[in-house]
Amino acid sequence: MVLGKDKFMSLVKIKCVFVHGWGMNQAIWQPVVDSLPDWIEPVCIDLPGHGTNVQSGFLTLSDLVEACAEMVNEPAYWVGWSLGGMVVSQLALDYPEKVKAIMLVANSPCFIYKEDWLYGMKAVVFDEFAASLENNFIETIQRFLSLQVQGSESGRQILRQLRKKILAMPPANVQALEAGLKLLKTVDIRDQLINLKMPVIWILGDKDALVKVSLAGVLQKYNSQIEIVVIEKAAHAPFLSHLDQFSEKLISSVKKVV
């Protein structure tokens, strides 16, 4: 008997691993997790120095990759947001056997502006945000999240429900914030993108002030197989401001690799 696609999906289970961004924790993914069908098994990771792993730490990108790789023993679909996208990209390069496909959200292969890279931010922007985060973690996180859903009614509703969960966890430790900032300012994997052989979905928001949407015009020069999705009126957290659109794309792309 040949099973139809819908029937087949009801019998399978695919692991989908979510990696948060700088200064955040796994609670940021709760709205997405709640939107997933039963056949997707979500795994939300707290990076070292964040959330439930606040007592640990890291120094290098390899430290973060190793911590994530230890959490999964089978090929999975990986989703990484911002700094988490940097981690997922490197994990896909170092541990391709653990990766079915990756989705990079509001991520850049190089976050810092350079003479040959006009799509990054000036380093001072990260320094200013880091100082604000260390001085008043709760206020800065609340302001940052509010900016990401500005102009989205559904996003504001989601954010009201989500704030308590995010802030209920311990704030990221100072060492992790400093180490993460250093990675955002120094890591450049543009030349390694060609080595990503698995499906890659790259999600950008056209109102993102940290990762410019113009990046969409150059990514395929580094790897022609990258699928680029631009979400209109989304900022740096499209999975919050445009949850339905984001989840629909995620679910459809996971189906393709089952």
TORPA-964476 format. One record per atom (N, C-alpha, C): x negated, y negated, z. Coordinates in steps of 0.02 Angstrom, whole numbers, padded with zeros to 5 digits, always signed. Atoms other than C-alpha are relative to their C-alpha. Example, Ala and Ser with C-alpha at 12.3 -4.5 7.8 and 13.67 -1.06 7.14 Angstrom:
BEGIN
-00045+00059+00000/-00615+00225+00390/-00045-00060+00000/+00042+00059-00003/-00684+00053+00357/+00039-00055+00037/
END
This chain:
BEGIN
-00042+00060+00000/+00000+00000+00000/-00044-00062+00000/+00037+00063+00003/-00065-00173-00046/+00036-00052+00041/-00030+00050-00044/-00034-00303+00088/-00001-00068-00033/+00000+00070+00022/+00020-00479+00041/-00046-00041+00044/+00046+00043-00037/-00089-00622+00099/+00026-00016+00069/-00027+00018-00065/+00028-00675+00239/-00001+00058+00049/+00001-00060-00042/+00044-00497+00304/-00071+00016+00021/+00070-00014-00015/-00144-00474+00294/-00025-00047+00055/+00024+00049-00048/-00175-00635+00392/+00026+00016+00070/-00028-00017-00066/-00062-00570+00532/-00039+00057+00033/+00037-00057-00026/-00179-00420+00552/-00073-00015+00015/+00070+00016-00010/-00347-00509+00553/-00008-00051+00056/+00017+00049-00050/-00433-00618+00681/-00068-00029-00019/+00064+00031+00017/-00568-00742+00634/-00018-00051+00053/+00025+00046-00052/-00673-00837+00759/-00016-00068-00031/+00014+00068+00022/-00678-01025+00737/-00032-00038+00059/+00039+00029-00055/-00811-01113+00842/-00003-00076-00009/-00003+00073+00001/-00794-01298+00885/-00056-00029+00043/+00056+00032-00036/-00944-01407+00934/+00013-00075+00002/-00018+00070-00009/-00909-01580+01005/-00058-00048-00015/+00049+00052+00014/-01002-01744+00981/-00034-00026+00062/+00042+00029-00053/-01120-01849+01086/+00042-00029+00057/-00033+00028-00058/-01062-01886+01263/+00069+00028+00015/-00067-00027-00008/-00901-01786+01244/-00003+00070+00033/-00002-00068-00024/-00848-01611+01295/+00053+00038-00039/-00043-00044+00040/-00745-01465+01231/+00073-00021+00000/-00071+00019-00004/-00579-01544+01285/+00022-00042-00060/-00016+00043+00057/-00588-01660+01134/+00036+00040-00055/-00029-00042+00053/-00534-01512+01025/+00069+00027+00016/-00062-00031-00021/-00376-01467+01122/+00058-00010-00049/-00055+00007+00048/-00253-01545+00997/-00007+00045-00061/+00012-00043+00058/-00334-01449+00854/+00013+00072+00019/-00009-00069-00023/-00338-01286+00952/+00074+00016+00006/-00072-00011-00009/-00153-01305+00993/+00037+00006-00067/-00032-00001+00066/-00114-01323+00807/-00016+00062-00041/+00024-00057+00039/-00199-01161+00752/+00047+00060+00003/-00039-00062-00001/-00109-01000+00703/-00034+00053+00042/+00026-00052-00045/-00132-00843+00808/-00060+00038-00029/+00054-00039+00030/-00251-00763+00683/-00068-00036+00001/+00064+00035-00011/-00383-00896+00717/-00015+00000+00075/+00021-00003-00070/-00477-00866+00879/-00047-00059+00014/+00043+00058-00011/-00545-01034+00941/-00050+00012+00056/+00052+00000-00051/-00708-01047+01037/-00027-00072+00004/+00022+00069-00008/-00746-01220+01105/-00061-00002+00046/+00063-00002-00036/-00925-01246+01163/-00014-00068+00032/+00029+00060-00032/-00990-01372+01289/-00076+00003-00011/+00072+00003+00010/-01164-01422+01234/-00037-00008+00067/+00039+00010-00061/-01302-01419+01366/+00003-00073+00023/-00004+00068-00028/-01284-01569+01482/+00068-00031-00004/-00067+00026+00010/-01099-01590+01442/+00052+00046+00032/-00057-00039-00024/-00935-01535+01522/-00019+00054+00050/+00014-00055-00046/-00948-01364+01603/-00074+00018+00002/+00073-00012+00001/-01134-01360+01558/-00040-00061+00022/+00031+00063-00018/-01174-01526+01639/-00065+00009+00039/+00060-00011-00040/-01306-01450+01752/-00061+00021-00042/+00056-00020+00043/-01411-01391+01604/-00025-00060-00040/+00026+00055+00040/-01509-01494+01479/-00032+00025-00063/+00034-00018+00062/-01601-01497+01314/-00048-00056-00019/+00047+00050+00026/-01741-01586+01225/+00003-00006-00076/+00005-00001+00073/-01733-01535+01043/+00065+00025-00031/-00057-00027+00037/-01607-01492+00909/-00001+00076+00004/+00006-00073-00005/-01671-01313+00917/+00030+00025+00066/-00029-00020-00064/-01620-01306+01101/+00076+00004-00005/-00072+00000+00008/-01441-01351+01054/+00023+00057-00045/-00016-00054+00047/-01439-01228+00908/-00003+00067+00036/+00007-00063-00036/-01502-01087+01019/+00058+00011+00049/-00054-00005-00049/-01371-01124+01152/+00066+00020-00034/-00061-00017+00038/-01232-01115+01021/-00004+00070-00029/+00008-00065+00031/-01301-00963+00933/+00011+00057+00050/-00009-00051-00051/-01301-00866+01096/+00073+00014+00017/-00071-00007-00016/-01113-00892+01111/+00038+00044-00049/-00036-00035+00053/-01069-00798+00951/-00043+00057-00027/+00037-00058+00023/-01120-00623+00898/+00024+00027-00067/-00028-00022+00063/-01024-00611+00735/+00007-00060-00047/-00010+00057+00046/-01001-00716+00578/+00064-00038+00017/-00057+00041-00019/-00885-00861+00619/+00005-00061-00044/-00011+00064+00033/-00813-01019+00546/-00018-00053+00052/+00025+00049-00048/-00903-01167+00629/+00024-00071-00019/-00022+00069+00009/-00835-01344+00651/-00041-00045+00046/+00040+00045-00041/-00950-01483+00710/+00016-00072-00014/-00017+00070+00004/-00908-01664+00745/-00059-00044+00019/+00052+00049-00014/-01039-01802+00733/-00065+00035+00021/+00060-00036-00022/-01188-01741+00837/+00011+00076-00005/-00015-00071+00007/-01101-01572+00839/-00007+00024-00072/+00011-00018+00070/-01106-01574+00649/-00073+00010-00016/+00072-00008+00008/-01294-01596+00657/-00021+00069+00026/+00016-00065-00029/-01303-01443+00770/+00024+00056-00045/-00028-00052+00042/-01190-01339+00659/-00038+00007-00066/+00040-00002+00062/-01288-01386+00502/-00065+00039+00011/+00064-00034-00013/-01452-01330+00580/+00011+00073+00018/-00014-00069-00017/-01373-01173+00651/+00013+00041-00063/-00013-00035+00062/-01311-01127+00477/-00064+00013-00039/+00065-00010+00033/-01489-01148+00412/-00041+00053+00036/+00041-00046-00039/-01569-01049+00554/+00031+00069+00010/-00035-00063-00014/-01436-00915+00581/+00057+00010-00051/-00053-00008+00050/-01342-00892+00417/+00043+00063+00010/-00038-00062-00012/-01290-00717+00473/+00057-00011+00050/-00052+00015-00049/-01182-00798+00608/+00053-00047-00028/-00042+00052+00028/-01092-00913+00487/+00036+00024-00063/-00040-00012+00060/-00949-00882+00365/+00005-00064-00042/-00007+00065+00032/-00926-01066+00325/-00006-00053+00053/+00005+00054-00048/-00948-01236+00406/+00043-00059-00022/-00035+00063+00012/-00843-01392+00421/-00035-00054+00041/+00036+00054-00033/-00940-01551+00461/+00045-00061+00001/-00049+00053-00009/-00832-01692+00530/-00035-00064+00022/+00031+00064-00016/-00890-01874+00528/-00074+00010+00017/+00070-00018-00010/-01066-01808+00513/-00043-00029-00057/+00047+00023+00051/-01219-01867+00418/-00064+00041+00004/+00064-00034-00004/-01380-01778+00370/-00055-00045+00028/+00046+00048-00028/-01467-01937+00429/+00042-00059+00025/-00045+00050-00029/-01376-02055+00548/-00030-00071-00002/+00033+00065-00004/-01504-02196+00541/-00013-00030-00068/+00014+00037+00061/-01521-02328+00406/-00074+00001-00015/+00070+00002+00024/-01682-02315+00304/-00002-00034-00067/+00006+00034+00064/-01748-02401+00150/+00026+00043-00057/-00024-00045+00053/-01705-02246+00047/+00065+00034+00021/-00062-00029-00024/-01546-02210+00144/+00044-00056+00028/-00039+00059-00017/-01416-02348+00150/+00065+00018+00036/-00064-00024-00026/-01278-02243+00231/-00001+00010+00075/+00006-00009-00072/-01339-02244+00411/+00010-00065+00038/-00007+00057-00045/-01324-02362+00559/-00068-00023+00024/+00062+00026-00030/-01459-02475+00629/-00009+00032+00069/+00014-00035-00063/-01543-02393+00778/+00026-00037+00060/-00022+00040-00057/-01494-02536+00892/+00073+00014+00019/-00070-00017-00014/-01310-02485+00876/+00004+00058+00049/+00001-00057-00044/-01348-02318+00959/-00027-00020+00069/+00028+00022-00063/-01454-02403+01092/+00051-00037+00042/-00051+00039-00036/-01314-02523+01139/+00055+00045+00027/-00052-00045-00022/-01186-02385+01148/-00025+00043+00058/+00029-00041-00053/-01302-02279+01255/-00003-00038+00066/+00004+00041-00060/-01327-02421+01378/+00070-00008+00031/-00068+00007-00024/-01140-02448+01391/+00026+00064+00030/-00023-00065-00024/-01107-02263+01414/-00029+00016+00068/+00033-00015-00064/-01233-02247+01555/+00025-00046+00055/-00022+00048-00051/-01171-02403+01645/+00072+00012+00022/-00070-00012-00018/-00986-02360+01638/+00028+00053-00047/-00018-00056+00044/-00951-02189+01566/+00075+00001-00016/-00072-00007+00011/-00762-02185+01590/+00027-00056-00044/-00026+00056+00040/-00728-02359+01521/-00024+00004-00072/+00028-00004+00068/-00843-02333+01371/+00034+00055-00041/-00032-00055+00035/-00767-02164+01326/+00072-00018-00019/-00069+00020+00014/-00591-02234+01339/+00003-00049-00058/+00002+00050+00054/-00636-02381+01227/-00019+00032-00066/+00022-00035+00061/-00725-02269+01102/+00057+00040-00031/-00055-00042+00026/-00579-02149+01087/+00058-00043-00026/-00053+00044+00023/-00454-02291+01071/-00015-00028-00069/+00020+00027+00066/-00551-02362+00924/+00010+00052-00055/-00003-00052+00051/-00547-02195+00835/+00071+00014-00025/-00069-00012+00020/-00357-02187+00830/+00038-00065-00013/-00032+00065+00012/-00323-02372+00802/+00041+00001-00065/-00043+00002+00059/-00177-02397+00683/+00039+00064-00013/-00035-00064+00008/-00114-02218+00703/+00045+00012+00059/-00047-00010-00055/+00045-02198+00806/-00007+00070+00030/+00007-00069-00026/+00027-02009+00819/-00066+00008+00036/+00066-00004-00032/-00157-02031+00861/+00002-00028+00071/-00004+00031-00066/-00116-02145+01007/+00037+00046+00049/-00037-00047-00043/+00010-02019+01074/-00044+00059+00021/+00045-00055-00015/-00116-01879+01062/-00053-00021+00050/+00053+00024-00043/-00248-01985+01145/+00023-00009+00073/-00027+00008-00068/-00137-02024+01295/+00001+00067+00036/-00003-00067-00029/-00117-01838+01324/-00070+00029+00012/+00066-00030+00001/-00300-01801+01294/-00049-00031+00050/+00048+00036-00042/-00389-01932+01399/-00012+00035+00067/+00007-00031-00066/-00352-01845+01564/-00042+00063-00003/+00037-00062+00006/-00422-01680+01502/-00075-00013-00011/+00070+00016+00015/-00582-01758+01434/-00035-00027+00063/+00030+00033-00058/-00613-01864+01589/+00003+00043+00063/-00003-00045-00058/-00568-01721+01707/-00065+00039+00008/+00064-00035-00003/-00734-01640+01663/-00055-00048+00021/+00055+00044-00021/-00899-01705+01731/-00028-00038-00060/+00031+00038+00055/-00978-01844+01626/-00067+00032-00019/+00064-00026+00023/-01127-01794+01520/-00057-00030+00041/+00055+00026-00041/-01289-01809+01617/-00045-00046-00041/+00041+00052+00032/-01411-01950+01579/-00052+00031-00046/+00051-00032+00042/-01545-01833+01513/+00029+00023-00066/-00032-00023+00061/-01424-01759+01387/+00018-00058-00045/-00017+00058+00040/-01365-01930+01331/-00062-00028-00035/+00061+00027+00029/-01543-01989+01303/-00028+00047-00053/+00026-00049+00049/-01595-01828+01214/+00044+00000-00062/-00046+00001+00057/-01440-01833+01104/-00010-00062-00043/+00012+00062+00036/-01472-02014+01058/-00064+00005-00041/+00063-00008+00037/-01650-01971+01010/+00009+00042-00063/-00013-00042+00059/-01587-01834+00893/+00036-00040-00053/-00037+00040+00048/-01463-01953+00811/-00046-00050-00035/+00045+00051+00027/-01605-02076+00783/-00058+00030-00040/+00061-00028+00031/-01736-01953+00719/+00012+00057-00049/-00011-00059+00042/-01660-01799+00636/+00021-00021-00071/-00015+00013+00070/-01655-01802+00446/-00005+00066-00038/+00000-00066+00034/-01602-01642+00356/+00023-00006-00072/-00024+00008+00068/-01560-01715+00186/-00029+00052-00047/+00033-00046+00047/-01687-01606+00096/+00016+00073+00014/-00017-00069-00016/-01623-01450+00184/+00071+00019-00021/-00069-00014+00018/-01443-01466+00126/+00005+00050-00057/-00001-00045+00057/-01485-01371-00033/-00003+00073+00022/+00008-00068-00025/-01520-01219+00076/+00063+00027+00035/-00063-00024-00027/-01342-01209+00141/+00037+00039-00054/-00028-00044+00052/-01276-01061+00041/+00073+00019+00013/-00070-00016-00017/-01109-01038+00131/+00045-00058-00019/-00046+00056+00014/-00952-01143+00096/-00010-00056+00052/+00008+00059-00043/-00972-01319+00167/+00056-00050-00016/-00052+00051+00006/-00824-01436+00195/-00025-00061+00039/+00025+00061-00034/-00875-01616+00237/+00058-00050+00004/-00057+00044-00012/-00738-01723+00315/-00024-00070+00020/+00018+00070-00015/-00757-01913+00314/+00063-00042+00008/-00054+00048-00007/-00644-02053+00371/-00018-00065-00035/+00019+00058+00039/-00635-02204+00258/-00005-00065+00041/+00007+00058-00044/-00629-02322+00409/-00054+00012+00053/+00051-00018-00049/-00774-02241+00502/-00056-00053+00000/+00052+00051-00006/-00895-02374+00566/-00069+00030+00014/+00064-00033-00016/-01030-02247+00614/-00027+00041-00058/+00021-00038+00059/-01035-02134+00461/+00038-00028-00060/-00032+00037+00054/-01000-02235+00306/+00030+00046-00053/-00034-00041+00049/-00876-02165+00182/-00037+00003-00067/+00040-00001+00061/-00996-02210+00041/-00047+00060-00003/+00040-00062-00001/-01092-02056+00096/+00030+00053-00047/-00033-00049+00043/-00963-01957-00004/-00028-00001-00071/+00025+00005+00068/-01043-02020-00164/-00069+00030-00011/+00068-00025+00009/-01214-01945-00130/-00010+00071+00026/+00011-00065-00031/-01190-01782-00034/-00011+00055-00052/+00006-00053+00049/-01168-01675-00189/-00064-00004-00041/+00066+00004+00031/-01335-01738-00256/-00049+00046+00036/+00043-00044-00040/-01413-01636-00116/+00023+00072-00003/-00027-00067+00006/-01298-01486-00133/+00067-00005-00038/-00058+00009+00043/-01173-01479-00275/+00060+00042+00022/-00055-00043-00023/-01069-01346-00184/+00039-00029+00058/-00036+00031-00057/-01017-01461-00042/+00068-00027-00023/-00066+00027+00013/-00831-01497-00040/+00011-00060+00046/-00007+00062-00038/-00798-01675+00015/+00074-00019+00006/-00069+00022-00012/-00634-01730+00094/-00002-00066+00036/-00005+00066-00032/-00600-01913+00133/+00071-00010+00024/-00067+00012-00029/-00456-01948+00251/+00011-00075+00006/-00014+00072+00002/-00381-02118+00220/+00024-00025+00068/-00018+00035-00063/-00362-02237+00368/-00025+00035+00062/+00030-00034-00057/-00463-02120+00479/-00067-00031+00017/+00064+00025-00022/-00611-02177+00582/-00046+00058+00017/+00052-00049-00015/-00742-02072+00672/+00028+00066+00029/-00030-00061-00028/-00620-01943+00744/+00064+00017-00038/-00059-00013+00040/-00502-01893+00602/+00043+00057+00026/-00038-00055-00027/-00450-01736+00695/+00047-00023+00057/-00046+00029-00049/-00367-01849+00825/+00051-00046-00035/-00044+00049+00031/-00297-01989+00717/+00045+00030-00054/-00037-00031+00055/-00240-01875+00575/+00001+00076+00011/+00002-00070-00022/-00215-01709+00665/+00032+00047-00050/-00035-00046+00046/-00089-01632+00545/-00039+00011-00064/+00038-00005+00062/-00192-01671+00390/-00064+00039+00011/+00062-00035-00016/-00351-01611+00473/+00012+00075+00010/-00014-00070-00016/-00276-01449+00539/+00020+00039-00063/-00021-00034+00062/-00196-01408+00372/-00061+00017-00043/+00061-00013+00039/-00365-01424+00285/-00042+00054+00033/+00039-00050-00035/-00452-01322+00419/+00029+00070-00010/-00032-00066+00006/-00326-01180+00413/-00007+00027-00070/+00004-00024+00070/-00326-01171+00223/-00071+00020-00017/+00069-00018+00016/-00516-01168+00216/-00023+00062+00038/+00015-00062-00036/-00528-01033+00350/+00029+00060-00037/-00032-00055+00038/-00408-00925+00248/-00045+00023-00057/+00039-00016+00058/-00527-00932+00102/-00060+00044+00015/+00060-00039-00017/-00669-00848+00197/+00016+00063+00039/-00019-00062-00036/-00569-00709+00282/-00013+00060-00044/
END
